Amino acid sequence: MDDIPFLRSLIRNIPDFPQPGIQFKDITPILADAKGFQTSINLFVEKCRDANVQKIVGIDARGFLFGAAAAYALGVGFIPVRKAGKLPFTRRSHSYTLEYGNNVVEIHDDAILPGERVALIDDLLATGGTAGAAAKLVTDLGGSVVQAIFLIELVALDGRKQLPGVPVTTFLQY
């Protein structure tokens, strides 16, 4: 069975969520399906291994699911980039624009060491605001974002433009 059509078959489209006009791509069927979850993690791991990453940054919240599993499989550290107010230690913040509003993400000040090779992982690339903000936080700490990997890309929203100079990989395009 080809991995990409199989994963695509597990994605649910939810119209008008979380607000009218948004076509939400629901990944929970992938998570619930053992083969689907394993297949998706294997795709992330392969890309991270190719980029020789030292840490994986997972973006709040669904990026945690894929990022932590990939970090475990690779034997590298996992760093959460969280929405504002969720991290307990000293942190850096960056604000960004979403497809349907504004938000702020944060990272612990000691999460990334200067020169570390980092892969960003999230479930979906839409406008790129969240991923761009996460990349900015990594580079502000002296890390190098060597790969940004997403399960899904909403191509028409051109989110890649928020990650200039960063190789972007997506497995499913809509």
C-alpha positions as CSV (number, residue, x, y, z in Angstrom):
1,M,0.0,0.0,0.0
2,D,1.3,3.4,-0.9
3,D,1.8,5.5,2.2
4,I,0.5,8.9,0.9
5,P,-2.9,7.7,-0.5
6,F,-3.3,5.6,2.7
7,L,-2.8,8.7,4.9
8,R,-4.9,10.9,2.7
9,S,-7.8,8.4,3.1
10,L,-7.6,8.9,6.9
11,I,-7.9,12.7,6.8
12,R,-11.4,14.1,7.6
13,N,-12.5,17.4,6.2
14,I,-14.6,19.4,8.7
15,P,-16.2,22.4,7.0
16,D,-16.6,25.7,8.9
17,F,-14.4,24.7,11.9
18,P,-13.3,26.5,14.0
19,Q,-15.2,29.3,12.2
20,P,-17.2,29.8,9.0
21,G,-15.1,29.5,5.8
22,I,-12.3,27.3,7.4
23,Q,-12.0,23.8,6.0
24,F,-10.4,22.0,8.9
25,K,-8.2,18.9,8.2
26,D,-8.8,16.5,11.0
27,I,-5.9,14.2,11.7
28,T,-7.4,12.3,14.6
29,P,-8.3,9.3,12.4
30,I,-4.5,9.0,11.6
31,L,-3.7,9.0,15.3
32,A,-6.4,6.4,16.0
33,D,-5.2,4.0,13.3
34,A,-2.1,2.2,14.4
35,K,-0.8,1.8,10.9
36,G,-1.7,5.4,10.0
37,F,0.1,6.8,13.1
38,Q,3.2,4.6,12.5
39,T,3.3,5.4,8.8
40,S,3.2,9.2,9.5
41,I,5.9,9.0,12.2
42,N,8.1,7.0,9.9
43,L,7.8,9.7,7.2
44,F,8.9,12.4,9.7
45,V,11.7,10.3,11.1
46,E,13.1,9.6,7.6
47,K,13.2,13.3,6.8
48,C,14.8,14.2,10.1
49,R,17.4,11.5,9.8
50,D,18.3,12.8,6.3
51,A,18.8,16.3,7.8
52,N,21.0,15.0,10.7
53,V,19.0,16.9,13.4
54,Q,20.0,17.3,17.0
55,K,16.6,18.4,18.3
56,I,13.1,18.5,17.2
57,V,10.8,21.4,17.9
58,G,7.1,20.4,18.0
59,I,4.6,23.2,17.5
60,D,1.6,23.4,19.9
61,A,-0.4,21.2,20.0
62,R,-0.6,18.6,17.3
63,G,3.1,19.0,16.4
64,F,3.8,17.6,19.9
65,L,2.2,14.3,18.8
66,F,4.4,13.8,15.7
67,G,7.5,15.6,17.0
68,A,7.8,13.8,20.3
69,A,7.4,10.4,18.6
70,A,9.9,11.3,15.9
71,A,12.4,12.6,18.5
72,Y,12.1,9.4,20.5
73,A,12.7,7.2,17.4
74,L,15.8,9.3,16.5
75,G,17.2,9.5,20.0
76,V,17.2,13.3,20.0
77,G,15.7,15.9,22.3
78,F,12.2,17.2,21.9
79,I,11.4,20.9,22.5
80,P,7.8,22.2,22.7
81,V,6.9,25.6,21.3
82,R,3.8,26.5,23.2
83,K,1.0,29.1,23.2
84,A,1.7,32.0,25.5
85,G,1.5,31.4,29.2
86,K,2.0,27.6,29.1
87,L,5.7,27.3,29.8
88,P,6.9,27.6,33.4
89,F,10.5,28.7,33.0
90,T,12.1,31.9,31.5
91,R,11.1,32.1,27.9
92,R,11.1,34.0,24.7
93,S,7.9,35.0,22.8
94,H,7.0,35.8,19.2
95,S,3.7,36.9,17.9
96,Y,2.2,36.0,14.5
97,T,-0.9,36.0,12.3
98,L,-3.0,33.0,11.8
99,E,-5.4,32.1,9.0
100,Y,-8.2,33.3,11.4
101,G,-6.6,35.6,14.0
102,N,-3.4,36.4,15.9
103,N,-1.4,34.4,18.5
104,V,1.8,34.3,20.5
105,V,4.2,31.3,20.9
106,E,7.0,30.8,23.4
107,I,10.0,28.6,23.9
108,H,12.2,28.2,27.0
109,D,15.4,30.3,27.0
110,D,17.6,27.3,27.4
111,A,15.8,24.9,25.0
112,I,18.2,25.3,22.0
113,L,22.0,25.6,22.2
114,P,23.9,27.8,19.7
115,G,24.6,25.9,16.6
116,E,22.2,23.0,17.2
117,R,20.5,21.6,14.1
118,V,16.8,21.7,14.6
119,A,13.8,20.3,12.6
120,L,10.4,21.9,13.1
121,I,7.4,19.5,13.0
122,D,3.7,20.3,12.9
123,D,0.6,18.7,11.6
124,L,-0.3,21.4,9.1
125,L,1.2,24.3,7.2
126,A,-1.4,27.0,6.4
127,T,-0.4,30.6,6.4
128,G,3.0,29.8,7.9
129,G,2.6,32.2,10.8
130,T,3.0,29.6,13.6
131,A,5.9,27.9,11.8
132,G,7.6,31.2,11.0
133,A,7.3,32.3,14.6
134,A,8.7,29.0,15.9
135,A,11.6,29.2,13.4
136,K,12.3,32.8,14.7
137,L,12.4,31.6,18.3
138,V,14.9,28.8,17.3
139,T,17.2,31.2,15.5
140,D,17.0,33.8,18.3
141,L,18.4,31.1,20.6
142,G,21.3,30.4,18.1
143,G,19.9,27.3,16.6
144,S,19.7,26.5,12.9
145,V,16.4,25.3,11.4
146,V,17.5,22.8,8.9
147,Q,14.1,21.3,8.1
148,A,10.4,22.1,8.5
149,I,8.2,19.1,8.1
150,F,4.4,19.0,8.0
151,L,1.9,16.2,7.5
152,I,-0.4,18.5,5.5
153,E,0.0,21.7,3.5
154,L,-2.8,24.0,2.4
155,V,-1.0,25.1,-0.7
156,A,-3.2,28.1,-1.7
157,L,-2.3,29.9,1.6
158,D,1.4,30.0,0.6
159,G,2.7,29.3,4.1
160,R,6.2,28.4,2.8
161,K,6.9,32.1,2.3
162,Q,7.1,32.5,6.1
163,L,10.1,30.1,6.2
164,P,12.6,31.6,3.8
165,G,15.8,29.6,3.4
166,V,14.3,26.6,5.3
167,P,13.7,23.4,3.4
168,V,10.0,22.5,3.7
169,T,8.6,19.0,3.3
170,T,4.9,18.2,3.3
171,F,3.4,14.8,2.7
172,L,-0.2,15.7,1.8
173,Q,-1.1,18.8,-0.2
174,Y,-4.6,20.3,-0.4
